[in-house]
Amino acid sequence: MSVLKILEDRGFVQQSSGKKELDELLSGSNIVFYAGFDPTADSLHIGSLVPIMAMSHLQRAGHTPIALIGGGTTLIGDPSGKTKERQLISAEEIDANGVFILDQLKRYLSLDKDKGIFVNNADWLRPLNYIEFLRDIGKYFRVNEMLRSESYRQRMEREEGLSFIEFNYQLLQAYDYLFLFDKHACILQMGGDDQWSNILAGRELIRRMRNESVHALTFPLITTARGNKMGKTEQGTIWLDKNKTSVYEFYQYWINTDDRDVSRFLCLFTFLDMEQIQELGKLQHAQLRTAKEILAFEATKLAHGEKEAKSAQELSHSNFNQGGSQASDKFSIIIDIQRINDGISAVSLFHELGLVDSKSEAKRLIQQGGAYINDQKIGSIDVRITEKDVQNGRIMLRKGKKQYCSIVVS
């Protein structure tokens, strides 16, 4: 399967400059592509994970990413998708933010100058001579064409208007594409769909100045089923920096995913294969928590490492189970895989997990047809739970109609 088809199937593609040509390009030899990140804060947030994950998919397919930090463009401020002018920050603060962001990007991408590259556009934008830039680059832009851009038009319709400094942003981003084309043979720029006009401006600049054809791809702007912006909660932004958003809070964000978003977020924010995601998407009601736990663990593992993800998972289980089965009708617990391989008596496990008060009650529950493994009725008190009962790393036990325990096999 081509990597463009993978991106499409997972929900990453909103617009592209010629699907057929881009598919052939990505299915052929290795190409260099880039996406940019504005260092307006000392951490990225989970809204940034859409471009990061898409870049990672392309890198896994053998293509070379350039992760660009906008140390130059952030001095101007991108008006795209903004209702008012950004507050300008100092060059020193921007540079410091870029150091933290690079560390976060390295959790998802190899940026070792061989398989991937990290650049800061401050290196070529800050030294620019303004008069020379206008003569060499500005002459290729038409104001009437720029004003047709959705981001510019929306701002001009508002009382605040559009400042001249912001009006220059599109020229600078277009120049980034030209610079990376010249220096690194970069032929694909990716970004959020609000960047479409900026990306096309760079594509057109390269066509006019170098007589070469390059490509553009944008991602949908992700909102939750409740209509909220991705990564925004009542408590605030969900950051990738654990000092701003703890690993446990990060994990809980995914656990609390709206039921309608679970399958979509598994596609976007994990590397699980699509067949497994489709199976998880079939879970309903209480069992859907299993899919949410997998989403939370996988997303947290990518952002903070497996050790931190396991700690957050265990704390989540502990907090969720507080008060025992009387306090909640569904809960989770971790069991070592060796115990499952050896086999555990269903009678003993129902008692051990607190679904019943005694082994005698467990036997009566089974004999009366009220005990289930993975929604299959347990037919005998002699049944043992083994590795054959593990589905997607989980075993679901149920007492009656409403009491569940999801066993995480670790």
TAUR-V593264 format. One record per backbone hydrogen bond with DSSP energy under -0.5 kcal/mol. CO is the residue of the C=O (numbers start at 1). NH is the residue of the N-H. If there is no record, write none. Layout:
CO:NH
CO:NH
This chain:
2:6
3:7
4:8
5:9
6:10
7:11
7:12
7:13
8:11
12:14
15:218
16:18
18:22
19:23
20:24
21:25
22:26
23:27
24:28
25:28
31:64
32:187
32:188
33:66
34:190
35:68
37:39
37:70
38:40
44:240
45:48
46:49
47:50
48:52
49:53
50:54
51:55
52:56
53:57
54:58
55:59
56:60
57:61
58:63
59:62
63:65
64:33
65:67
65:117
66:35
66:68
67:69
67:119
68:37
68:70
69:71
69:121
70:74
72:75
73:76
73:77
77:79
79:82
90:94
91:95
92:96
93:97
94:98
95:99
96:100
97:101
98:102
99:103
100:104
101:105
102:106
104:107
105:108
105:109
109:111
115:65
116:113
117:67
119:69
120:123
121:124
121:125
122:126
125:128
128:130
129:133
130:134
131:135
132:136
133:137
133:138
134:139
137:140
138:141
142:146
143:147
144:148
145:148
146:149
149:153
150:154
151:155
152:156
153:157
155:158
155:161
158:161
163:167
164:168
166:169
168:171
168:172
169:173
170:174
171:175
172:176
173:177
174:178
175:179
176:180
177:181
178:182
179:183
180:184
180:186
181:185
185:32
187:215
188:34
189:217
190:36
191:219
192:195
193:196
195:199
196:200
197:201
198:202
199:203
200:204
201:205
202:206
203:207
204:208
205:209
206:210
206:211
206:212
207:211
212:214
215:189
216:17
217:191
218:14
218:15
219:193
220:222
222:230
224:227
228:224
229:232
231:238
233:236
236:233
237:239
238:46
240:242
241:244
241:245
246:250
247:251
248:252
249:253
250:254
251:255
252:256
254:257
258:261
258:262
259:262
261:265
262:266
263:267
264:268
265:269
266:270
273:277
274:278
275:279
276:280
277:281
279:282
280:283
284:287
285:288
286:289
287:290
287:291
288:292
289:293
290:294
291:295
292:296
293:297
294:298
295:299
296:300
297:301
298:302
299:303
300:304
301:305
305:309
306:310
307:311
308:312
309:313
310:314
311:315
312:316
313:317
314:318
315:319
316:320
317:321
318:322
319:322
321:324
324:327
324:328
329:404
331:406
333:408
335:410
336:339
336:340
337:341
338:342
339:343
344:385
345:349
346:350
347:351
348:352
349:353
350:355
350:356
351:354
358:362
359:363
360:364
361:365
362:366
363:367
364:368
365:370
366:369
370:400
371:378
372:398
373:376
375:377
376:373
377:379
380:383
383:346
384:386
385:344
386:389
387:390
391:394
393:409
394:391
395:397
395:407
396:374
397:405
398:372
398:400
399:402
399:403
402:404
403:399
404:331
405:397
405:407
406:333
406:408
407:395
407:409
408:335
408:410
